[in-house]
């Protein structure tokens, strides 16, 4: 059994999702979007994000964290800010003795929808249907996709481990 926290990092809006994965079954626990005031200084935004993520850890017995890998678009300043946000998320995971797994957004989309080029609306529709939810925030549904992507990796690893044990 694994309690997985999926994080879609952002300096203004950060999505999070917590699922329980056991015996190839994933069940929804909670999800949301951490909205950070644009009025705060950047360092205050990071502190606020750290405090809010800490609350998610406090409510749940999280064992693993799945977070979106950093990607570099055209705007270097945005990439650096996301790097700082990811650092806060990684530090929070370390403080709670959680393993961290990083997935590229395209990979997570491919795992949950079948196509790495899927739009946010397709990802949202899939996670809503799969988990029988009515999520309306793209940040939240992206976090759920990251959590489900990692759950899929756990299931595949478990099947491979069982297969290898049978051959020995």
Secondary structure per residue as TSV (DSSP state, phi and psi in degrees):
chain	resnum	aa	ss	phi	psi
A	1	X	-	360.0	139.0
A	2	X	E	-137.1	134.1
A	3	X	E	-98.3	115.1
A	4	X	E	-108.6	131.5
A	5	X	E	-105.5	116.9
A	6	X	E	-95.2	135.9
A	7	X	E	-129.0	125.5
A	8	X	E	-104.4	96.6
A	9	X	-	-71.8	142.2
A	10	X	-	-160.6	147.8
A	11	X	S	-81.9	-16.7
A	12	X	S	-110.1	-40.8
A	13	X	E	-134.5	119.4
A	14	X	E	-119.0	122.2
A	15	X	E	-86.8	144.8
A	16	X	E	-138.4	152.2
A	17	X	E	-152.2	136.6
A	18	X	E	-119.6	126.6
A	19	X	E	-130.0	157.0
A	20	X	E	-105.2	125.8
A	21	X	E	-119.3	120.7
A	22	X	E	-149.2	133.2
A	23	X	T	50.9	49.1
A	24	X	T	62.4	16.7
A	25	X	E	-116.8	134.4
A	26	X	E	-114.7	131.0
A	27	X	E	-125.0	144.0
A	28	X	E	-75.7	136.9
A	29	X	E	-111.4	-59.4
A	30	X	E	-163.4	161.7
A	31	X	E	-158.6	167.2
A	32	X	E	178.9	-177.8
A	33	X	E	-124.5	126.1
A	34	X	E	-86.5	114.5
A	35	X	E	-99.3	119.7
A	36	X	-	-104.8	128.7
A	37	X	-	-60.8	133.0
A	38	X	T	-72.9	-10.1
A	39	X	T	-77.0	-18.9
A	40	X	S	-76.4	152.5
A	41	X	-	-68.1	162.0
A	42	X	H	-62.0	-41.7
A	43	X	H	-64.3	-35.5
A	44	X	H	-69.2	-34.2
A	45	X	H	-62.0	-43.0
A	46	X	H	-64.7	-40.7
A	47	X	H	-61.9	-47.1
A	48	X	H	-59.9	-45.9
A	49	X	H	-60.0	-43.1
A	50	X	H	-60.3	-43.3
A	51	X	H	-64.6	-42.9
A	52	X	H	-68.3	-40.8
A	53	X	H	-65.5	-37.0
A	54	X	H	-58.4	-36.9
A	55	X	H	-65.6	-37.4
A	56	X	H	-64.3	-43.9
A	57	X	H	-61.7	-40.0
A	58	X	H	-65.3	-31.9
A	59	X	H	-81.8	-18.6
A	60	X	S	-132.4	151.5
A	61	X	-	-92.7	66.2
A	62	X	-	-71.4	134.0
A	63	X	-	-111.7	-24.5
A	64	X	E	-141.2	147.8
A	65	X	E	-122.1	132.4
A	66	X	E	-114.4	119.8
A	67	X	E	-130.1	148.4
A	68	X	E	-68.2	133.4
A	69	X	-	-65.8	152.9
A	70	X	-	-70.0	141.2
A	71	X	-	-131.4	151.7
A	72	X	-	-114.1	109.9
A	73	X	-	-89.5	-148.0
A	74	X	S	-81.6	-24.2
A	75	X	-	-99.3	105.7
A	76	X	H	-64.2	-37.8
A	77	X	H	-61.1	-43.3
A	78	X	H	-62.8	-40.6
A	79	X	H	-62.8	-41.4
A	80	X	H	-65.5	-41.0
A	81	X	H	-62.6	-44.1
A	82	X	H	-62.5	-36.6
A	83	X	H	-60.5	-41.4
A	84	X	H	-65.9	-41.7
A	85	X	H	-63.2	-44.9
A	86	X	H	-60.2	-38.6
A	87	X	H	-59.6	-42.0
A	88	X	H	-61.8	-43.4
A	89	X	H	-65.4	-42.6
A	90	X	H	-66.4	-39.2
A	91	X	H	-64.2	-41.1
A	92	X	H	-61.1	-42.3
A	93	X	H	-63.1	-43.6
A	94	X	H	-63.5	-39.2
A	95	X	H	-62.0	-26.5
A	96	X	T	-106.1	19.7
A	97	X	T	52.7	42.3
A	98	X	-	-103.9	140.1
A	99	X	E	-70.4	144.1
A	100	X	E	-116.5	134.3
A	101	X	E	-125.5	131.8
A	102	X	E	-112.8	135.4
A	103	X	E	-132.0	138.4
A	104	X	-	-67.8	145.5
A	105	X	H	-56.5	-42.6
A	106	X	H	-62.7	-37.5
A	107	X	H	-67.1	-46.1
A	108	X	H	-60.4	-42.2
A	109	X	H	-61.1	-43.1
A	110	X	H	-63.1	-41.5
A	111	X	H	-63.6	-44.9
A	112	X	H	-86.7	-27.7
A	113	X	H	-115.0	-16.3
A	114	X	S	96.6	-7.3
A	115	X	-	-141.1	128.0
A	116	X	T	-71.3	-13.0
A	117	X	T	-96.0	7.3
A	118	X	-	-59.6	144.7
A	119	X	-	-81.9	168.5
A	120	X	H	-59.6	-33.5
A	121	X	H	-66.4	-37.1
A	122	X	H	-68.3	-41.3
A	123	X	H	-61.4	-46.4
A	124	X	H	-60.9	-44.3
A	125	X	H	-61.2	-41.5
A	126	X	H	-63.5	-52.0
A	127	X	H	-64.6	-34.8
A	128	X	H	-63.6	-43.9
A	129	X	H	-70.1	-45.1
A	130	X	H	-62.5	-41.1
A	131	X	H	-103.2	5.6
A	132	X	T	55.7	55.3
A	133	X	-	-121.0	176.2
A	134	X	-	-131.1	50.6
A	135	X	-	-69.1	134.3
A	136	X	-	-114.5	-10.9
A	137	X	-	-92.1	126.8
A	138	X	H	-64.6	-34.8
A	139	X	H	-62.8	-41.5
A	140	X	H	-68.0	-45.7
A	141	X	H	-68.4	-33.1
A	142	X	H	-65.0	-38.9
A	143	X	H	-64.6	-40.0
A	144	X	H	-63.7	-39.7
A	145	X	H	-62.3	-40.8
A	146	X	H	-64.6	-41.0
A	147	X	H	-65.0	-43.6
A	148	X	H	-67.7	-35.2
A	149	X	H	-59.5	-45.9
A	150	X	H	-68.2	-38.1
A	151	X	H	-58.9	-40.1
A	152	X	H	-62.6	-41.8
A	153	X	H	-62.5	-39.8
A	154	X	H	-61.8	-44.9
A	155	X	H	-62.8	-42.8
A	156	X	H	-64.1	-45.1
A	157	X	H	-61.5	-40.9
A	158	X	H	-62.3	-43.5
A	159	X	H	-64.9	-40.8
A	160	X	H	-64.4	-43.8
A	161	X	H	-59.4	-43.8
A	162	X	H	-64.2	-41.4
A	163	X	H	-63.6	-42.3
A	164	X	H	-66.3	-37.2
A	165	X	H	-65.9	-35.9
A	166	X	H	-67.9	-29.2
A	167	X	H	-81.6	-17.0
A	168	X	-	-85.1	360.0
